[in-house]
C-alpha cells in the first residue's frame, strides 16, 4: 500500500522570498538566483 520511490528521498520545497525562485531539494540556504533567503514550504502528504 505504501508507495516508496527510492529516487525521491525526503526533500523540502524551498521558495525565495525575493524573486520567487523555487526548488525542491534536501537543503537550500540561499537562492541561487539572487542570493536572498529562502523559506521552507512544507509539503503535506497524506
Ligand atoms: Zn531569489
mmCIF file of the protein (N, C-alpha, C, O) and its ligand, coordinates in Angstrom:
data_MODEL
# 
_entry.id   MODEL 
# 
loop_
_entity.id 
_entity.type 
_entity.pdbx_number_of_molecules 
1 polymer     1 
2 non-polymer 1 
# 
_entity_poly.entity_id                      1 
_entity_poly.type                           'polypeptide(L)' 
_entity_poly.nstd_linkage                   no 
_entity_poly.nstd_monomer                   no 
_entity_poly.pdbx_seq_one_letter_code       
;(UNK)(UNK)(UNK)(UNK)(UNK)(UNK)(UNK)(UNK)(UNK)(UNK)(UNK)(UNK)(UNK)(UNK)(UNK)(UNK)
(UNK)(UNK)(UNK)(UNK)(UNK)(UNK)(UNK)(UNK)(UNK)(UNK)(UNK)(UNK)(UNK)(UNK)(UNK)(UNK)
(UNK)(UNK)(UNK)(UNK)(UNK)(UNK)(UNK)(UNK)(UNK)(UNK)(UNK)(UNK)(UNK)(UNK)
;
_entity_poly.pdbx_seq_one_letter_code_can   XXXXXXXXXXXXXXXXXXXXXXXXXXXXXXXXXXXXXXXXXXXXXX 
_entity_poly.pdbx_strand_id                 A 
# 
loop_
_entity_poly_seq.entity_id 
_entity_poly_seq.num 
_entity_poly_seq.mon_id 
_entity_poly_seq.hetero 
1 1  UNK n 
1 2  UNK n 
1 3  UNK n 
1 4  UNK n 
1 5  UNK n 
1 6  UNK n 
1 7  UNK n 
1 8  UNK n 
1 9  UNK n 
1 10 UNK n 
1 11 UNK n 
1 12 UNK n 
1 13 UNK n 
1 14 UNK n 
1 15 UNK n 
1 16 UNK n 
1 17 UNK n 
1 18 UNK n 
1 19 UNK n 
1 20 UNK n 
1 21 UNK n 
1 22 UNK n 
1 23 UNK n 
1 24 UNK n 
1 25 UNK n 
1 26 UNK n 
1 27 UNK n 
1 28 UNK n 
1 29 UNK n 
1 30 UNK n 
1 31 UNK n 
1 32 UNK n 
1 33 UNK n 
1 34 UNK n 
1 35 UNK n 
1 36 UNK n 
1 37 UNK n 
1 38 UNK n 
1 39 UNK n 
1 40 UNK n 
1 41 UNK n 
1 42 UNK n 
1 43 UNK n 
1 44 UNK n 
1 45 UNK n 
1 46 UNK n 
# 
loop_
_struct_asym.id 
_struct_asym.entity_id 
A 1 
B 2 
# 
loop_
_chem_comp.id 
_chem_comp.type 
_chem_comp.mon_nstd_flag 
UNK 'L-peptide linking' . 
ZN  non-polymer         . 
# 
_pdbx_entity_nonpoly.entity_id   2 
_pdbx_entity_nonpoly.name        ? 
_pdbx_entity_nonpoly.comp_id     ZN 
# 
_pdbx_nonpoly_scheme.asym_id         B 
_pdbx_nonpoly_scheme.entity_id       2 
_pdbx_nonpoly_scheme.mon_id          ZN 
_pdbx_nonpoly_scheme.ndb_seq_num     1 
_pdbx_nonpoly_scheme.pdb_seq_num     101 
_pdbx_nonpoly_scheme.auth_seq_num    101 
_pdbx_nonpoly_scheme.pdb_mon_id      ZN 
_pdbx_nonpoly_scheme.auth_mon_id     ZN 
_pdbx_nonpoly_scheme.pdb_strand_id   A 
_pdbx_nonpoly_scheme.pdb_ins_code    . 
# 
loop_
_atom_site.group_PDB 
_atom_site.id 
_atom_site.type_symbol 
_atom_site.label_atom_id 
_atom_site.label_alt_id 
_atom_site.label_comp_id 
_atom_site.label_asym_id 
_atom_site.label_entity_id 
_atom_site.label_seq_id 
_atom_site.pdbx_PDB_ins_code 
_atom_site.Cartn_x 
_atom_site.Cartn_y 
_atom_site.Cartn_z 
_atom_site.occupancy 
_atom_site.B_iso_or_equiv 
_atom_site.pdbx_formal_charge 
_atom_site.auth_seq_id 
_atom_site.auth_comp_id 
_atom_site.auth_asym_id 
_atom_site.auth_atom_id 
_atom_site.pdbx_PDB_model_num 
ATOM   1   N  N  . UNK A 1 1  ? 0.831  -1.206 0.000  1.00 0.00 ? 1   UNK A N  1 
ATOM   2   C  CA . UNK A 1 1  ? 0.000  0.000  0.000  1.00 0.00 ? 1   UNK A CA 1 
ATOM   3   C  C  . UNK A 1 1  ? 0.866  1.256  0.000  1.00 0.00 ? 1   UNK A C  1 
ATOM   4   O  O  . UNK A 1 1  ? 0.626  2.195  -0.759 1.00 0.00 ? 1   UNK A O  1 
ATOM   5   N  N  . UNK A 1 2  ? 1.860  1.251  0.852  1.00 0.00 ? 2   UNK A N  1 
ATOM   6   C  CA . UNK A 1 2  ? 2.723  2.424  0.942  1.00 0.00 ? 2   UNK A CA 1 
ATOM   7   C  C  . UNK A 1 2  ? 3.609  2.520  -0.292 1.00 0.00 ? 2   UNK A C  1 
ATOM   8   O  O  . UNK A 1 2  ? 4.350  1.591  -0.615 1.00 0.00 ? 2   UNK A O  1 
ATOM   9   N  N  . UNK A 1 3  ? 3.526  3.615  -0.953 1.00 0.00 ? 3   UNK A N  1 
ATOM   10  C  CA . UNK A 1 3  ? 4.328  3.813  -2.150 1.00 0.00 ? 3   UNK A CA 1 
ATOM   11  C  C  . UNK A 1 3  ? 5.647  4.492  -1.790 1.00 0.00 ? 3   UNK A C  1 
ATOM   12  O  O  . UNK A 1 3  ? 5.670  5.581  -1.215 1.00 0.00 ? 3   UNK A O  1 
ATOM   13  N  N  . UNK A 1 4  ? 6.729  3.830  -2.137 1.00 0.00 ? 4   UNK A N  1 
ATOM   14  C  CA . UNK A 1 4  ? 8.040  4.390  -1.818 1.00 0.00 ? 4   UNK A CA 1 
ATOM   15  C  C  . UNK A 1 4  ? 8.876  4.481  -3.087 1.00 0.00 ? 4   UNK A C  1 
ATOM   16  O  O  . UNK A 1 4  ? 9.145  3.478  -3.748 1.00 0.00 ? 4   UNK A O  1 
ATOM   17  N  N  . UNK A 1 5  ? 9.271  5.675  -3.405 1.00 0.00 ? 5   UNK A N  1 
ATOM   18  C  CA . UNK A 1 5  ? 10.115 5.879  -4.564 1.00 0.00 ? 5   UNK A CA 1 
ATOM   19  C  C  . UNK A 1 5  ? 11.562 6.043  -4.114 1.00 0.00 ? 5   UNK A C  1 
ATOM   20  O  O  . UNK A 1 5  ? 11.895 7.042  -3.475 1.00 0.00 ? 5   UNK A O  1 
ATOM   21  N  N  . UNK A 1 6  ? 12.415 5.101  -4.429 1.00 0.00 ? 6   UNK A N  1 
ATOM   22  C  CA . UNK A 1 6  ? 13.810 5.158  -3.970 1.00 0.00 ? 6   UNK A CA 1 
ATOM   23  C  C  . UNK A 1 6  ? 14.572 6.335  -4.555 1.00 0.00 ? 6   UNK A C  1 
ATOM   24  O  O  . UNK A 1 6  ? 15.624 6.720  -4.045 1.00 0.00 ? 6   UNK A O  1 
ATOM   25  N  N  . UNK A 1 7  ? 14.040 6.898  -5.619 1.00 0.00 ? 7   UNK A N  1 
ATOM   26  C  CA . UNK A 1 7  ? 14.717 8.040  -6.241 1.00 0.00 ? 7   UNK A CA 1 
ATOM   27  C  C  . UNK A 1 7  ? 14.158 9.368  -5.759 1.00 0.00 ? 7   UNK A C  1 
ATOM   28  O  O  . UNK A 1 7  ? 14.550 10.435 -6.232 1.00 0.00 ? 7   UNK A O  1 
ATOM   29  N  N  . UNK A 1 8  ? 13.242 9.285  -4.817 1.00 0.00 ? 8   UNK A N  1 
ATOM   30  C  CA . UNK A 1 8  ? 12.690 10.509 -4.256 1.00 0.00 ? 8   UNK A CA 1 
ATOM   31  C  C  . UNK A 1 8  ? 12.800 10.481 -2.741 1.00 0.00 ? 8   UNK A C  1 
ATOM   32  O  O  . UNK A 1 8  ? 11.833 10.171 -2.045 1.00 0.00 ? 8   UNK A O  1 
ATOM   33  N  N  . UNK A 1 9  ? 13.981 10.805 -2.235 1.00 0.00 ? 9   UNK A N  1 
ATOM   34  C  CA . UNK A 1 9  ? 14.179 10.825 -0.787 1.00 0.00 ? 9   UNK A CA 1 
ATOM   35  C  C  . UNK A 1 9  ? 13.460 12.006 -0.148 1.00 0.00 ? 9   UNK A C  1 
ATOM   36  O  O  . UNK A 1 9  ? 12.799 12.796 -0.821 1.00 0.00 ? 9   UNK A O  1 
ATOM   37  N  N  . UNK A 1 10 ? 13.606 12.100 1.138  1.00 0.00 ? 10  UNK A N  1 
ATOM   38  C  CA . UNK A 1 10 ? 12.979 13.219 1.842  1.00 0.00 ? 10  UNK A CA 1 
ATOM   39  C  C  . UNK A 1 10 ? 13.517 14.545 1.313  1.00 0.00 ? 10  UNK A C  1 
ATOM   40  O  O  . UNK A 1 10 ? 14.710 14.834 1.396  1.00 0.00 ? 10  UNK A O  1 
ATOM   41  N  N  . UNK A 1 11 ? 12.619 15.323 0.780  1.00 0.00 ? 11  UNK A N  1 
ATOM   42  C  CA . UNK A 1 11 ? 13.037 16.626 0.269  1.00 0.00 ? 11  UNK A CA 1 
ATOM   43  C  C  . UNK A 1 11 ? 12.122 17.707 0.784  1.00 0.00 ? 11  UNK A C  1 
ATOM   44  O  O  . UNK A 1 11 ? 10.995 17.460 1.212  1.00 0.00 ? 11  UNK A O  1 
ATOM   45  N  N  . UNK A 1 12 ? 12.643 18.907 0.727  1.00 0.00 ? 12  UNK A N  1 
ATOM   46  C  CA . UNK A 1 12 ? 11.843 20.037 1.140  1.00 0.00 ? 12  UNK A CA 1 
ATOM   47  C  C  . UNK A 1 12 ? 11.658 20.979 -0.044 1.00 0.00 ? 12  UNK A C  1 
ATOM   48  O  O  . UNK A 1 12 ? 12.452 20.998 -0.984 1.00 0.00 ? 12  UNK A O  1 
ATOM   49  N  N  . UNK A 1 13 ? 10.617 21.735 0.031  1.00 0.00 ? 13  UNK A N  1 
ATOM   50  C  CA . UNK A 1 13 ? 10.294 22.659 -1.036 1.00 0.00 ? 13  UNK A CA 1 
ATOM   51  C  C  . UNK A 1 13 ? 10.657 24.059 -0.583 1.00 0.00 ? 13  UNK A C  1 
ATOM   52  O  O  . UNK A 1 13 ? 10.139 24.561 0.415  1.00 0.00 ? 13  UNK A O  1 
ATOM   53  N  N  . UNK A 1 14 ? 11.555 24.682 -1.330 1.00 0.00 ? 14  UNK A N  1 
ATOM   54  C  CA . UNK A 1 14 ? 12.026 25.996 -0.935 1.00 0.00 ? 14  UNK A CA 1 
ATOM   55  C  C  . UNK A 1 14 ? 11.577 27.056 -1.939 1.00 0.00 ? 14  UNK A C  1 
ATOM   56  O  O  . UNK A 1 14 ? 11.534 26.831 -3.148 1.00 0.00 ? 14  UNK A O  1 
ATOM   57  N  N  . UNK A 1 15 ? 11.251 28.197 -1.394 1.00 0.00 ? 15  UNK A N  1 
ATOM   58  C  CA . UNK A 1 15 ? 10.857 29.318 -2.238 1.00 0.00 ? 15  UNK A CA 1 
ATOM   59  C  C  . UNK A 1 15 ? 11.586 30.575 -1.800 1.00 0.00 ? 15  UNK A C  1 
ATOM   60  O  O  . UNK A 1 15 ? 11.642 30.899 -0.613 1.00 0.00 ? 15  UNK A O  1 
ATOM   61  N  N  . UNK A 1 16 ? 12.145 31.277 -2.778 1.00 0.00 ? 16  UNK A N  1 
ATOM   62  C  CA . UNK A 1 16 ? 12.859 32.518 -2.485 1.00 0.00 ? 16  UNK A CA 1 
ATOM   63  C  C  . UNK A 1 16 ? 11.867 33.618 -2.114 1.00 0.00 ? 16  UNK A C  1 
ATOM   64  O  O  . UNK A 1 16 ? 10.821 33.782 -2.742 1.00 0.00 ? 16  UNK A O  1 
ATOM   65  N  N  . UNK A 1 17 ? 12.229 34.357 -1.083 1.00 0.00 ? 17  UNK A N  1 
ATOM   66  C  CA . UNK A 1 17 ? 11.337 35.416 -0.626 1.00 0.00 ? 17  UNK A CA 1 
ATOM   67  C  C  . UNK A 1 17 ? 11.445 36.651 -1.509 1.00 0.00 ? 17  UNK A C  1 
ATOM   68  O  O  . UNK A 1 17 ? 10.600 37.544 -1.454 1.00 0.00 ? 17  UNK A O  1 
ATOM   69  N  N  . UNK A 1 18 ? 12.486 36.691 -2.317 1.00 0.00 ? 18  UNK A N  1 
ATOM   70  C  CA . UNK A 1 18 ? 12.742 37.884 -3.115 1.00 0.00 ? 18  UNK A CA 1 
ATOM   71  C  C  . UNK A 1 18 ? 12.275 37.746 -4.563 1.00 0.00 ? 18  UNK A C  1 
ATOM   72  O  O  . UNK A 1 18 ? 11.563 38.605 -5.083 1.00 0.00 ? 18  UNK A O  1 
ATOM   73  N  N  . UNK A 1 19 ? 12.687 36.654 -5.200 1.00 0.00 ? 19  UNK A N  1 
ATOM   74  C  CA . UNK A 1 19 ? 12.402 36.520 -6.627 1.00 0.00 ? 19  UNK A CA 1 
ATOM   75  C  C  . UNK A 1 19 ? 11.469 35.353 -6.926 1.00 0.00 ? 19  UNK A C  1 
ATOM   76  O  O  . UNK A 1 19 ? 11.203 35.048 -8.088 1.00 0.00 ? 19  UNK A O  1 
ATOM   77  N  N  . UNK A 1 20 ? 10.983 34.711 -5.898 1.00 0.00 ? 20  UNK A N  1 
ATOM   78  C  CA . UNK A 1 20 ? 10.035 33.598 -6.012 1.00 0.00 ? 20  UNK A CA 1 
ATOM   79  C  C  . UNK A 1 20 ? 10.639 32.385 -6.716 1.00 0.00 ? 20  UNK A C  1 
ATOM   80  O  O  . UNK A 1 20 ? 9.913  31.531 -7.224 1.00 0.00 ? 20  UNK A O  1 
ATOM   81  N  N  . UNK A 1 21 ? 11.952 32.316 -6.743 1.00 0.00 ? 21  UNK A N  1 
ATOM   82  C  CA . UNK A 1 21 ? 12.600 31.116 -7.270 1.00 0.00 ? 21  UNK A CA 1 
ATOM   83  C  C  . UNK A 1 21 ? 12.222 29.932 -6.410 1.00 0.00 ? 21  UNK A C  1 
ATOM   84  O  O  . UNK A 1 21 ? 12.184 30.028 -5.184 1.00 0.00 ? 21  UNK A O  1 
ATOM   85  N  N  . UNK A 1 22 ? 11.945 28.822 -7.054 1.00 0.00 ? 22  UNK A N  1 
ATOM   86  C  CA . UNK A 1 22 ? 11.548 27.633 -6.296 1.00 0.00 ? 22  UNK A CA 1 
ATOM   87  C  C  . UNK A 1 22 ? 12.424 26.446 -6.641 1.00 0.00 ? 22  UNK A C  1 
ATOM   88  O  O  . UNK A 1 22 ? 12.841 26.258 -7.784 1.00 0.00 ? 22  UNK A O  1 
ATOM   89  N  N  . UNK A 1 23 ? 12.686 25.662 -5.631 1.00 0.00 ? 23  UNK A N  1 
ATOM   90  C  CA . UNK A 1 23 ? 13.473 24.467 -5.859 1.00 0.00 ? 23  UNK A CA 1 
ATOM   91  C  C  . UNK A 1 23 ? 13.119 23.412 -4.823 1.00 0.00 ? 23  UNK A C  1 
ATOM   92  O  O  . UNK A 1 23 ? 12.922 23.713 -3.646 1.00 0.00 ? 23  UNK A O  1 
ATOM   93  N  N  . UNK A 1 24 ? 13.043 22.192 -5.277 1.00 0.00 ? 24  UNK A N  1 
ATOM   94  C  CA . UNK A 1 24 ? 12.808 21.085 -4.360 1.00 0.00 ? 24  UNK A CA 1 
ATOM   95  C  C  . UNK A 1 24 ? 14.117 20.357 -4.139 1.00 0.00 ? 24  UNK A C  1 
ATOM   96  O  O  . UNK A 1 24 ? 14.643 19.711 -5.046 1.00 0.00 ? 24  UNK A O  1 
ATOM   97  N  N  . UNK A 1 25 ? 14.633 20.464 -2.941 1.00 0.00 ? 25  UNK A N  1 
ATOM   98  C  CA . UNK A 1 25 ? 15.918 19.860 -2.636 1.00 0.00 ? 25  UNK A CA 1 
ATOM   99  C  C  . UNK A 1 25 ? 15.979 19.495 -1.167 1.00 0.00 ? 25  UNK A C  1 
ATOM   100 O  O  . UNK A 1 25 ? 15.073 19.803 -0.393 1.00 0.00 ? 25  UNK A O  1 
ATOM   101 N  N  . UNK A 1 26 ? 17.061 18.835 -0.799 1.00 0.00 ? 26  UNK A N  1 
ATOM   102 C  CA . UNK A 1 26 ? 17.203 18.422 0.591  1.00 0.00 ? 26  UNK A CA 1 
ATOM   103 C  C  . UNK A 1 26 ? 17.537 19.604 1.482  1.00 0.00 ? 26  UNK A C  1 
ATOM   104 O  O  . UNK A 1 26 ? 17.074 19.701 2.618  1.00 0.00 ? 26  UNK A O  1 
ATOM   105 N  N  . UNK A 1 27 ? 18.351 20.501 0.942  1.00 0.00 ? 27  UNK A N  1 
ATOM   106 C  CA . UNK A 1 27 ? 18.764 21.648 1.738  1.00 0.00 ? 27  UNK A CA 1 
ATOM   107 C  C  . UNK A 1 27 ? 19.114 22.807 0.831  1.00 0.00 ? 27  UNK A C  1 
ATOM   108 O  O  . UNK A 1 27 ? 19.802 22.638 -0.176 1.00 0.00 ? 27  UNK A O  1 
ATOM   109 N  N  . UNK A 1 28 ? 18.641 23.975 1.190  1.00 0.00 ? 28  UNK A N  1 
ATOM   110 C  CA . UNK A 1 28 ? 18.935 25.163 0.404  1.00 0.00 ? 28  UNK A CA 1 
ATOM   111 C  C  . UNK A 1 28 ? 18.998 26.364 1.339  1.00 0.00 ? 28  UNK A C  1 
ATOM   112 O  O  . UNK A 1 28 ? 18.003 26.737 1.961  1.00 0.00 ? 28  UNK A O  1 
ATOM   113 N  N  . UNK A 1 29 ? 20.170 26.956 1.429  1.00 0.00 ? 29  UNK A N  1 
ATOM   114 C  CA . UNK A 1 29 ? 20.343 28.068 2.362  1.00 0.00 ? 29  UNK A CA 1 
ATOM   115 C  C  . UNK A 1 29 ? 19.982 29.398 1.742  1.00 0.00 ? 29  UNK A C  1 
ATOM   116 O  O  . UNK A 1 29 ? 19.323 30.233 2.362  1.00 0.00 ? 29  UNK A O  1 
ATOM   117 N  N  . UNK A 1 30 ? 20.426 29.586 0.497  1.00 0.00 ? 30  UNK A N  1 
ATOM   118 C  CA . UNK A 1 30 ? 20.163 30.850 -0.165 1.00 0.00 ? 30  UNK A CA 1 
ATOM   119 C  C  . UNK A 1 30 ? 19.740 30.617 -1.610 1.00 0.00 ? 30  UNK A C  1 
ATOM   120 O  O  . UNK A 1 30 ? 20.055 29.591 -2.214 1.00 0.00 ? 30  UNK A O  1 
ATOM   121 N  N  . UNK A 1 31 ? 19.038 31.570 -2.132 1.00 0.00 ? 31  UNK A N  1 
ATOM   122 C  CA . UNK A 1 31 ? 18.581 31.485 -3.509 1.00 0.00 ? 31  UNK A CA 1 
ATOM   123 C  C  . UNK A 1 31 ? 19.769 31.556 -4.472 1.00 0.00 ? 31  UNK A C  1 
ATOM   124 O  O  . UNK A 1 31 ? 20.595 32.464 -4.371 1.00 0.00 ? 31  UNK A O  1 
ATOM   125 N  N  . UNK A 1 32 ? 19.858 30.607 -5.400 1.00 0.00 ? 32  UNK A N  1 
ATOM   126 C  CA . UNK A 1 32 ? 20.955 30.615 -6.366 1.00 0.00 ? 32  UNK A CA 1 
ATOM   127 C  C  . UNK A 1 32 ? 20.814 31.718 -7.402 1.00 0.00 ? 32  UNK A C  1 
ATOM   128 O  O  . UNK A 1 32 ? 21.762 32.031 -8.121 1.00 0.00 ? 32  UNK A O  1 
ATOM   129 N  N  . UNK A 1 33 ? 19.636 32.298 -7.473 1.00 0.00 ? 33  UNK A N  1 
ATOM   130 C  CA . UNK A 1 33 ? 19.383 33.332 -8.466 1.00 0.00 ? 33  UNK A CA 1 
ATOM   131 C  C  . UNK A 1 33 ? 19.772 34.712 -7.943 1.00 0.00 ? 33  UNK A C  1 
ATOM   132 O  O  . UNK A 1 33 ? 20.434 35.479 -8.643 1.00 0.00 ? 33  UNK A O  1 
ATOM   133 N  N  . UNK A 1 34 ? 19.365 35.028 -6.726 1.00 0.00 ? 34  UNK A N  1 
ATOM   134 C  CA . UNK A 1 34 ? 19.585 36.379 -6.210 1.00 0.00 ? 34  UNK A CA 1 
ATOM   135 C  C  . UNK A 1 34 ? 20.289 36.380 -4.866 1.00 0.00 ? 34  UNK A C  1 
ATOM   136 O  O  . UNK A 1 34 ? 20.666 37.441 -4.368 1.00 0.00 ? 34  UNK A O  1 
ATOM   137 N  N  . UNK A 1 35 ? 20.471 35.205 -4.269 1.00 0.00 ? 35  UNK A N  1 
ATOM   138 C  CA . UNK A 1 35 ? 21.218 35.119 -3.020 1.00 0.00 ? 35  UNK A CA 1 
ATOM   139 C  C  . UNK A 1 35 ? 20.424 35.490 -1.783 1.00 0.00 ? 35  UNK A C  1 
ATOM   140 O  O  . UNK A 1 35 ? 20.983 35.590 -0.691 1.00 0.00 ? 35  UNK A O  1 
ATOM   141 N  N  . UNK A 1 36 ? 19.127 35.693 -1.942 1.00 0.00 ? 36  UNK A N  1 
ATOM   142 C  CA . UNK A 1 36 ? 18.292 36.031 -0.796 1.00 0.00 ? 36  UNK A CA 1 
ATOM   143 C  C  . UNK A 1 36 ? 17.935 34.777 -0.003 1.00 0.00 ? 36  UNK A C  1 
ATOM   144 O  O  . UNK A 1 36 ? 18.176 33.646 -0.426 1.00 0.00 ? 36  UNK A O  1 
ATOM   145 N  N  . UNK A 1 37 ? 17.360 35.026 1.142  1.00 0.00 ? 37  UNK A N  1 
ATOM   146 C  CA . UNK A 1 37 ? 16.940 33.897 1.959  1.00 0.00 ? 37  UNK A CA 1 
ATOM   147 C  C  . UNK A 1 37 ? 15.762 33.178 1.308  1.00 0.00 ? 37  UNK A C  1 
ATOM   148 O  O  . UNK A 1 37 ? 14.935 33.777 0.620  1.00 0.00 ? 37  UNK A O  1 
ATOM   149 N  N  . UNK A 1 38 ? 15.719 31.885 1.551  1.00 0.00 ? 38  UNK A N  1 
ATOM   150 C  CA . UNK A 1 38 ? 14.600 31.098 1.054  1.00 0.00 ? 38  UNK A CA 1 
ATOM   151 C  C  . UNK A 1 38 ? 13.837 30.539 2.242  1.00 0.00 ? 38  UNK A C  1 
ATOM   152 O  O  . UNK A 1 38 ? 14.384 30.360 3.330  1.00 0.00 ? 38  UNK A O  1 
ATOM   153 N  N  . UNK A 1 39 ? 12.590 30.275 2.013  1.00 0.00 ? 39  UNK A N  1 
ATOM   154 C  CA . UNK A 1 39 ? 11.791 29.698 3.085  1.00 0.00 ? 39  UNK A CA 1 
ATOM   155 C  C  . UNK A 1 39 ? 11.417 28.276 2.711  1.00 0.00 ? 39  UNK A C  1 
ATOM   156 O  O  . UNK A 1 39 ? 11.263 27.929 1.540  1.00 0.00 ? 39  UNK A O  1 
ATOM   157 N  N  . UNK A 1 40 ? 11.280 27.483 3.732  1.00 0.00 ? 40  UNK A N  1 
ATOM   158 C  CA . UNK A 1 40 ? 10.930 26.078 3.538  1.00 0.00 ? 40  UNK A CA 1 
ATOM   159 C  C  . UNK A 1 40 ? 9.420  25.939 3.509  1.00 0.00 ? 40  UNK A C  1 
ATOM   160 O  O  . UNK A 1 40 ? 8.732  26.242 4.483  1.00 0.00 ? 40  UNK A O  1 
ATOM   161 N  N  . UNK A 1 41 ? 8.928  25.483 2.394  1.00 0.00 ? 41  UNK A N  1 
ATOM   162 C  CA . UNK A 1 41 ? 7.491  25.267 2.277  1.00 0.00 ? 41  UNK A CA 1 
ATOM   163 C  C  . UNK A 1 41 ? 7.193  23.801 2.526  1.00 0.00 ? 41  UNK A C  1 
ATOM   164 O  O  . UNK A 1 41 ? 7.600  22.930 1.757  1.00 0.00 ? 41  UNK A O  1 
ATOM   165 N  N  . UNK A 1 42 ? 6.505  23.549 3.569  1.00 0.00 ? 42  UNK A N  1 
ATOM   166 C  CA . UNK A 1 42 ? 6.195  22.165 3.921  1.00 0.00 ? 42  UNK A CA 1 
ATOM   167 C  C  . UNK A 1 42 ? 5.221  21.564 2.930  1.00 0.00 ? 42  UNK A C  1 
ATOM   168 O  O  . UNK A 1 42 ? 4.204  22.167 2.587  1.00 0.00 ? 42  UNK A O  1 
ATOM   169 N  N  . UNK A 1 43 ? 5.548  20.377 2.480  1.00 0.00 ? 43  UNK A N  1 
ATOM   170 C  CA . UNK A 1 43 ? 4.672  19.671 1.562  1.00 0.00 ? 43  UNK A CA 1 
ATOM   171 C  C  . UNK A 1 43 ? 3.938  18.583 2.326  1.00 0.00 ? 43  UNK A C  1 
ATOM   172 O  O  . UNK A 1 43 ? 4.516  17.561 2.696  1.00 0.00 ? 43  UNK A O  1 
ATOM   173 N  N  . UNK A 1 44 ? 2.693  18.816 2.548  1.00 0.00 ? 44  UNK A N  1 
ATOM   174 C  CA . UNK A 1 44 ? 1.901  17.872 3.328  1.00 0.00 ? 44  UNK A CA 1 
ATOM   175 C  C  . UNK A 1 44 ? 1.505  16.677 2.492  1.00 0.00 ? 44  UNK A C  1 
ATOM   176 O  O  . UNK A 1 44 ? 1.028  16.810 1.366  1.00 0.00 ? 44  UNK A O  1 
ATOM   177 N  N  . UNK A 1 45 ? 1.712  15.516 3.062  1.00 0.00 ? 45  UNK A N  1 
ATOM   178 C  CA . UNK A 1 45 ? 1.300  14.297 2.376  1.00 0.00 ? 45  UNK A CA 1 
ATOM   179 C  C  . UNK A 1 45 ? 0.384  13.483 3.271  1.00 0.00 ? 45  UNK A C  1 
ATOM   180 O  O  . UNK A 1 45 ? 0.602  13.378 4.479  1.00 0.00 ? 45  UNK A O  1 
ATOM   181 N  N  . UNK A 1 46 ? -0.602 12.932 2.686  1.00 0.00 ? 46  UNK A N  1 
ATOM   182 C  CA . UNK A 1 46 ? -1.492 12.094 3.466  1.00 0.00 ? 46  UNK A CA 1 
ATOM   183 C  C  . UNK A 1 46 ? -1.615 10.717 2.831  1.00 0.00 ? 46  UNK A C  1 
ATOM   184 O  O  . UNK A 1 46 ? -2.330 9.860  3.350  1.00 0.00 ? 46  UNK A O  1 
HETATM 185 ZN ZN . ZN  B 2 .  ? 15.882 34.669 -5.300 1.00 0.00 ? 101 ZN  A ZN 1 
# 
